[in-house]
């Protein structure tokens, strides 16, 4: 299938072209060609293979004739010093440090102790980037794959090569501790230690390196800023004692420069060779920090240089040995940890490698993963939606087949039902390497079947309505979902591991033939994604709105991006999309997730109304706050969602009419105004009725039904909120509210609610 592509990036302001008006806050981006690859646009796989071989030979030689630890340490520091809140194509990537580490370990000759100049180091980093491009582009067509299979396989390899950290550090610690604590006993029996203790030790390794990095940069700051020669000399002595190469390069140069600035600049250049000190932990350091048995396990996670002769170099890109054993064992018995945070990037890979061959432990671990995922989803949803009734392990009987089905987590808030299917399975190594058969199998098990499962429940509730019966699978206790009125069901698949942008929308699965338009679909989020959403949308009102929009996003937007991109779009414009302006184009988000790369501490009280990403006129914001506080209004969340789904300029116009009317500006008696916004086949309608006195209840209901019926689409549904505003009102907001939901089905059941003021 051929799709027109438009790349969009966040923009701070300025005029917008028609396409950019489709998604306010974004601008169209023309990716400039990489000048270093200017001559490669028309290369075939064979030419890329030759370039790949040449760059590999050059990298290997570069590391062989210079001090590889100094190069690796400086490459790691360059990556750490990168601003994580900004993303640009030329920015250092973690994979570049990983490649440097594994190439150093693969070296078959004793490493050199020669220094590297800044210019040559810059050339090395550019060559690493080109080499990784070469690896991706040299992959030949197998001949038995379709175009879409080749494309998806390539995207899977890109994900494996570049994408890191499915959790933030805090979320990773919570998740891994939650899983590993459940298997303390079997892991201690099988391994002689608790995996939870080892995980915490690996996290502490991160802190030890971070402390050394902080100390190093403080000394560097002093070196660059002190006005006293004695303090500068102290800094020089520190860096000289940090690593032999730095001392050898400096020699006895302290007295060579009389001028303080000349001495400072020379010392700064020497300090560039001292970076290995940051990442080197001696045996004494480790013995002081950890119990003896854990120190031995940490050493088992280290690789000695020249010890990987059996490794096929072709495999280091998509199955790097350092993902399982992240440390380097030096000749003096120290551990070198240039990437200590690999325990956050690859926590499951590292820990699962230690379980291999211990079947009882592996079974306990798989059970713990599944149990923890359901528990974590339940806890997150309960915390984030205090108005919801949350049920874990919901069972029901299909009357047509007699089959009893289960759904993992179900949350009911107002007339909304959110279904979360938990999938704790792992993505297979072959799938990560782009194997088509493994990708299809993993996609189906982890990303398609959860949608089918939750779709069964949605169909059951839609068709059985009041006669639907559900219960808790553990106790048999009946669950009352208050099905006397129609419920809107939104489904999600929550997994521990996923392919980010490759599985965040279903168009690739559809093109692979794994789903069709009729296949129930649940947007795929990782547990880390859900934790991020709950952290940034720390107001129940905004979270509910986001989940309803996220579940239906593909009805208005053909997009490619991960959950960070989508949440950033919500924080930018509330996911307001002008589908007509898109003109059928697929939007590719690029460098668009800066809003969620910043630290965020969620508020404890989620009942505070804060409208993240949605900018409303003052009156409508006040109305939402009042509706949310009124728990007697059974349609409060329905009405709030109708308001939040409108365009702010249209809401501003309605507010202007209301204020003019209440100031006494002449207006036709019984004036009704409305605005609408469509999402797929559903119309969200917001109407205002301006009257001088409170209407008769029956008259109000008839008027509301007529308005909703007039706005009903030929196919689909309408959700209509109508507000009453009296000229002489005691209320600063509204005097009555009514909600109508019409679904064009034989068993449709419109609902309404009138909340008059000063009138029963």
N, C-alpha and C positions, 0 to 999 in steps of 0.2 A: 504494500500500500504506500502510495506517495503522499506525503504530508508536507505542506508549507510550514517552514520553521521560522519563528521570530524569537530572538534572544532578548530577554529583558533583564535589567539590573535596577537596583534601588537608585533613586535620584532624590536630591534634596529640594529641588524646585525647578521653576522655569516652564516655558511653553511646552505643550505636548502635541505631537502629531496625532492623527486619527487613531492609529494603532495604540499609541501610548495612553489615549483616553479610555481604552478598554480596561485598564488596570491602573487607577490613579496612584501616583507615587513612584511609578517605574518609568524607565526610558528604554527605548530600543537601543541595542548595543551591537555594533559591528565589530566583531573580534578581529583585531589587527593580526596580520601574519607574523609569525615568529621570524625575525630576520636571520636567525641562525639556521632556519629550515627553509629559507627562501628558494632553494634549488631542488626541493624534494616533493613539490606538489604532485608531480606526475609519476613518482616512483612506484614500481610494483613491489611485490613481496620479496623478490629476489634481490633487488637493489637495496632494500631495507636490511635484508639479511647480511649483505656485504658490509653495510655501514655499521650494523650491530656488531659484527665480528671485529671490525677495525676499532670501534670505540671500546669494546671490551679489552682488546689487546692494549690499547693506550691507557686505560684505567689501571689495568693490572701492572703495567710497567711503571706508571706514576707512583703507585703504592709501594712497588718493590725498591725503587731507587731513592725513596724519601722515607722519613719516619712515619709509619702508618698510624701509630697511636696519636701523634700530634695532628695529623690530618683528620682522623676520625673524631678526636676531641673538639677540634675547631669547627668541624662540620656540625657536630651535635650542639655546640654553643650557639652557632648561627641559627639553627632551627629553634632552639629554646628562646632566643631573643626576638623571634618573629612575633609581631602583634597578632594574637589569635582572633582578634575581633574583625580583622580585615582579610579579605581573600583576593589575591591577584595571581594571574597565571605564573608570573616569575618568582613568586614567593617560595622559599625552601619548603620541601615536603618531608615528612617523616621517612618516607620510603627511600629518600636519598641518603639519609643516615644509615638506614638498615642495609642498603646496598654496599655502602662503604665498609660497614662492619663485617658483612659476610665475605666480601672480596678480600679483606685483610685476613680473615680466618682461613680462606682458601689458599693463601699464598704458600708456596712450597719451598721457598728459600728463606733463609734467615733475614729478617727485615733490616733495612738500612737505618741509620741514625742521622741522615742528612736532613737539613731544614728545608722548608718550602717557602718560597717568596709569596707575598700577597697576590701578585699578579698571576702566578702559577696556580695558586689556590682558587682564584676566581675562574681560571680556565678549567680547572678540575671540576668545579661545581657545574659549569655549563655543559661539560662533557657528560657528567652523570645524567643531567636532564635529557640530553640528546640520546644517550644510551637507552634510557627507559622508554623514550618515544620509539626508538628502533625496535625494542622488544615487542611493543604493542603492534607496530605496523608490519613486522616481518611475518606475522602468522599467516600461513598459506591457506587458501581455500581447499577444503578437503574434497570437494566435488559431490559429496552426498548430503550437503546441507542446503536448505533454502536460504534466500537472502535474509529473511527475518531471523532464522536460526543463527546465521553467521553474525548478524548485528547484535542479537541478545548475548551470544557467547562472548563477543568482544566487550560488551558492556559489563558482563560478569567479571571478565579478566581485569578491566579497568577498576572496577570496584575493589577487587581483591588486591590489586597493586597499590592503589592510592588511598582508599577509604579506611579511616581508623576511628577507634574509640566510639563504640556503640553506646557507651555510657559516659557521663561526666565522672570525675573521680569519686565524688560523694555518692552518686547513684550506684557506681560500680561496687564500692565498699558495702553499701547496704544490701545490694543484690547477692554478691558473693558470700557475705557473712550469713545472709538469710538461707542460702542453699547449703553452704558447707557446715554450718552448725548442726544441721539435721543428720549429717553423716560423720560426726566426730567419732562415734564408737566404731563403725565399720572401717573408717580410714585408719584409726589408731591400731586396730587389729591387723589390717592388711599391710600397712606401711611402717608402723612403729611410731607414727606421729599423727597429729590432727592436721588435716588439710586447712582447716580454718586458721590454725596457728601459723602455718606456712604462708598463707595468703597475707595475713597481717604483717608477717616479717618482710614479705616482698614489698608491701606498701611502705613499711618503715624504711626500706632501702631507698625508695623514692625520696623520703624526707631527709635521709642522710646525705644524699647527693645534692638535694636542694639547699641544705644548710651549707655545704661546701661551696656551691655555686654562689650563694649569697655572700659568703665570706670573701670569695675570690673577687666578685664584682665590687665589693666595698673597698678592697685594697686597690683595685683598678681605678675606682673613683678617686681615691686619695692620691694615687699616682698622677692623675690627670688634673687635679685641682689644688694640691697643696702648694703653699707659697714658701715652705721651708725646705731647704736642701736636706736637712737631717731626716725629715719625714719621707722625702722622696727616696733617699738611700735605703731607709727601712723597707719601703715597698719593693725596691729593686732586690734587696736581699731575700725577701719572701719569694718573689717570682723565680729567682735563681735557684733557690732551694727546693722549689716545687717539682721541677722535672729536669733531668740531666741535660736535655737538649737546650733548654733555656740557659742553663749555667754555662754550657760550652759555647753557645753563641755569644754570650755576654763577655766571657773571659774576665779581664781586669779593666773594664771600660769605665768604671764609676768615676775615676779621676780624669778621664780623657776630655770631658766636656766641662768647661768652666761655666758657660751660660746655662742657667736653670732650664730654659725652654728647650735648648738643644738636648740636654740630658733627659728631659721628660719625653721628648719624641723618640729618642733612641730606646729608652726604657719601655715605652709602649710597644714598640716593634718587637722587643725581646719578650714581652709578656704574652704575645700571641703564641709562643711555643710552650707556655706553661699550662695550657688548658687541660692536659691529661690529669693534672692533680685533682681537678674537680671530680672526676669520675672514678678515681682509684680509691678503693677501700682495702686496707691491709687486713691480714688475718686477725691482728690484735683489735682492730676496729670492730670487726664482725663478732669476735668472741665477747667483746664488751657489750655489744648491743643485743645478742641473741643467745638462747640456750644452745649448748653444744650440738644436740641432734639436729636442730634447725640450721645451724651453720653448715653442717655436712650436706644437708639437702640443698641449700643455696649453692654450695660448690658443685653439686651434681647438675645444677642448672647452668653451669658455665662450660664454655667450649674453649679448648686450648688451640692456639694458632697451629696450623699445619696438621690438624687432626681430622680433617674432613675429606680425605682422599677418595672415599667411596661415594661422595656426593656428586650427582650429575649437575654440572653448572647450569644447565637449562632449567633446573627445577627451583633455583633460588629465588626466582621472581614471584612465583605464585605459591610457593611452599617453602618459605625461608626457614632454615633450621633455627635461627635465632628467635622465631616466634614461639618455639617450645623451650629453648634454652637461651635466655636473653643476655647472659653475662659472658665476659671473656676472662679466662684464667691466665694470668701473667706468670712469667718465669719465677718471680720472687714469691709466688703464692698469694698475691693480691687478686682481688676481683675488680675488673674494669667494667663499669656500667654506664656506657654513654647514652643508653636509652632505658633508664630504670622504670619508666612509665609503660614499658611493654606489658607489665602486669595489668594495666588498665586497657591497653589496646587489644591484648590477646589473653584475657584471664582464663577463658575456657580451654583454649588450646594448651596453655602451659599446665594447668591443673589436670586436664584429662589425660595428658601424656604420662603423668605420674600414676594414673589409675590403670593404665593398659596392662592386661593380663590378670587383673584381680576382678573376676567376674562378679562376685558378691558385692564388692564395692561399686562397680559400674552400675549394677541394677539399682542399688540404693541411691546412687547419684541421679540416675534418670528419674526416679520417683521423686527425689527432692526437688529437682528442677521443675517438674510439673506442679507439685504441691506449692512451691514458693511462687510460681508465676500467678496461679489463681489467687493466692493469698495477697500478693502484692497488688494485683488489679483491684481486688476488693477493698483493700486499705486505701489505695489512692482515690478510688471513686467515692468511697464513704467520706474521706476527708474533704475532697474537692466539691462534693455536692451534698451539703448538710441537709437539704430538703428532701433528698431522695431516700427511698427504701431500697436497700441493696441486698440482693440474694445471691448466695454462692451455691452452685450445684442445683440448678432448676431442672426438674424432670416433668415430662408430659407424655401422654399416650396419643399416638396417631390413630384415630378411630377407623381410618380406611385400611390400615395394614396391621394394626395391633402392636406395632413397634413402639417401644418406649425410647424416647430421645432425651438427651441431656444437653443443657447449655450451661456454660461455665459460670458466668457472672451476668446478672440481670439487674439493672437499676431502673427504678420507676420514679419519675418526678413529674408531677402534674399529669398531663396526658401524653407525656413522652416516655418511651421505653427504650433504653439503651442496652444492647446485647453485646457482650464482649466474649469472644471465643479465644481461649488461651491455647497457644501452640508452643510447646517447650522443646520441640525437636530441633536437631542440628542441621545446618547446611553442610552437605557432604563436600569433602575435599575436591572430588571430581567436578562438582558443580561450581565451586569457587574458581577452578581452572578453566571453566567455560565448556565443560563436557555437555553436549546437547541432551543426551538421554538423562543424565543426572539432574540437569537443570529442569527438565520437564517433570521429573519425578518429585523433586523438591518443591517446585512451584505448585504442583497439584496438592501435595500433602500439607504444606505450610501456609499457602496463600490462597488456594482456590477452595479447598474443602471447608475451611472455617466459614466462608461466605455461604456455601451450600447449607451447612448446618444451621447457621443463624437464620438463613432464608426460610428453612422449614418452620421455625418458630413464628416468624413473621407471617407466613402464609396461614399457619394454624390460628393465630390470633385474628387475622383478617377474616377468615372464613367462619370460624366458630364464634367469634365475638363473645357474647355473654355466657355461652355454654362452655367456653374453654376452661380447662381444669389443669392447674399446675401445682407441684409440690416440691419440697426440699428433698433431694435424693437421699440425704443422710438420715433424716428423721421421719420423713413422710408427712411432715406438717404442710397443710394446704397453704397456698400463696394467693392472697387476694390482690389482684391487679386492678380492681375497680373498673371492670370492662363494660359497665353500663353505657359508657360513652366511647366513641372511637379513639383508639390510641395510635400515635405515630411511632413507628419502630425504626430505630437507627442501629445499624450493625457495624461492628469493628472486629478485626482479627488482630490479636496482640501476641507477638512472638518475642523470643529472646534474641534471635538472629534473623536478619533479613538482608535484602539487597538494596535498601534505601530507594533511590529514585527509580530503580529498575522495576520495583514492585509497589511503589506508592500509588500508581494508577494502573488500570487494567488493560490499557490499549496494547501493551506488548503481549500480555497473556491472551488477549483476543486474537492478535495477529498470529500467535503460535497455535491457535485452535484449541486452547485449553479452556476458554470460556466463550460464550456467545452473548448476544444482547439479552437473552432470556435467563442466563445463568445468574443466580443471586450473587451479589458481590459485596464483600465487606472490606472497606479500606484497610490496608495493612500498616500497622504501627508496631515498632519495636517497643519493648518495655521502657527502654531509654527515651523513646519519643514521648510516650505517655507521661513519664516522669517530668520531662521538659515542659509539656503542655500544661500539666497541673501546676508546675512551679511558676510559669509566666502568667497564666490566666488564673490568678489567685482570687478571683471573684466569681461566685457561683453563676451569676447571670451571664458573664462573658464565656465561661467554660461551656455552659449548656448551649449557648448560641454557636460557639465554635464547633462543637461536636455535631450539631444539626447541619451546619454548613459544610463541614468536612465530609460528612457522609454522602452529601449530594453534590460535591464540588464538580465531579466529572460531568454533571448534567449541564454545566454552564461554561466549563473551561477544559480544553484539551491541553494538558500541561505535562511537563517533565521537570521534576524537582523532588527533593526529599522533604521530610516533614519539617526540617528547619526552615526551608524555603517557604513552605506553606504557612507555617505559624508566623514567620516574618511578614508575609503578605497580609495575614489577618491583623497583625499589630500595626501595619501601615494603613490599611484601608477597610478593615472589617470583611475582607474577601468580597468586596463589591466588584462585580465584573460586568462589563457591557459586552455581551456576547456578539451583538451585531457588529460592533467595531472591530472585533477580532477577525471577522470575515473568514472563518474556517481555519485560521492558523493555529498551529500548536505552539504554545508558549514554553520556552526553555529558560528556566531561572538560572542566572549566572551571577555568582558573587552577591547573592541577595539575602544572606542569612545573618547579616551583622547584628540585627536587633536581638537575636537569641544567642549570640556568642558572648555577650556580656554576663557578668555574674548577676544572679538574681536570688534574693531570699524571699520566699513566699510568705505572705501574711498568714497569721494563724486563723483569724476570723474571716472565713470565706463568705460570710453574709454581708460584708461591706460591699456596696454596689459601686464598682468601678468598671466603666465601659472601655476595656482595652481595645484599642484599634478602631473603635466606632466613635466618630465625632458627631454629637447630636446637638441641635438647638436647645437652649436652656429649659424650655417648657417640656419638651419630650423627655429630656433626661430626668426632670423632676417627676414626670408621670411614671417613668420606669421605676424610680426609687419608691414611689408610693405604692405602685402595684406589687412590687416585690415584698414589701412589708405586710401586705394584706393577705394573710394565709387563708382567709375565708373566700377569696376569689379563686374558684377552682380552675379558672382558665388564665391565671396570671402569667404563667410561662408561655402559653399560646400567644397571648396578646403582646407580651414583651418581645417575643420572636418576630411577630408581624412588624412591630415598630423598628426593630434592629435590622430587618431585611429591606428597609426602604432607603432610597437615596437621600442623603442629608439635605441637598438643595430643595428637594420636594417637601421634606419635613419642615424646612425653614419657611417655605411659602404657606403651608398650612398654619404654622404658628403665627405668621403675619396676619392671616385672615382672622384667626381667633382673637388676637389682641385688638385688631381694629373693631371687630364686632363688640367686644366687651367695653371698648371706649365709646361706643355709641355711634360709630360710623354706620350709616344706613346699609342694610344688607337684606336681600329677599327673605321673607319669612320662611322658616323651614329649610334654609340653605344647606345643601349637602355637597361636600367636596370630598374627593378621594384620590389616592395615589395607589399605584400597584407596582409590584416587582415580581417577575416570573423566574422560577428556578425549575428547569425542566418543564413538566406538564402541570406544575403547581403554581397557582397565582396567590401571592400574598397581597392582600388589599387592606388599606387603612383609610377609614372614612371618618369625617367629622360632621356632626349635625348641630347647627347653630339655631337655638330656639330662645324665645323670650320667657317661656315657662315650661315646667316639667311636663312631658307628654304622658298620655295614658299608657299603661304598661302594654296592653294588647296592641295599641297603635305603634308603639316603639318596636315590638317584636315583628310586626308585619312589615314595617319599614326596613328593619334589618334583614329580614329574609329576602325581601325584594332586591335590596342592594347586593347581597351575596349572590343571589340567583342570577342577577344581571351580569355579574363579573365571572360567573362560572365558565371555564373554557369548554370547548367542544369535547375534549378528552382530557381527563385529569381531575384536578380538584382545586378548590379555593379555600383559603383560610382568611377570614375577614374579621377585622376588629373595628368596631364602630364606637366612637366617643361622642358623648353629649356635652355641649357647652352652653350654659345659660348666660344671658346677658348680665343679669344681676345675681351673681353667684357669691356664696360664702366661701367658696373654695378657690385656691389659687391655681389649681390644676384642672380637673374635669368634674363633671356632675353625674356622669353615668358611663358605663362601659358594657359592651356586649360583644360576644364572640360567636362566630358561625363557621362551621367546617362542613363543606359539601364535598362529597366524593362521588364521582359519576360511576356508581356501581348499583346493581339491583338492590343491594342491601344497605345503601348509603343511609347515614343517620346524622342529619344536621344537628349540631348542638349550639346552644346559645346560653348566654348568661347576662342578665341585666343587673347592674349594681347602681340603683338610683341613689341620689343623695337627698336627704330630707323627705323621702317618700318610700313607703313600703309597698 
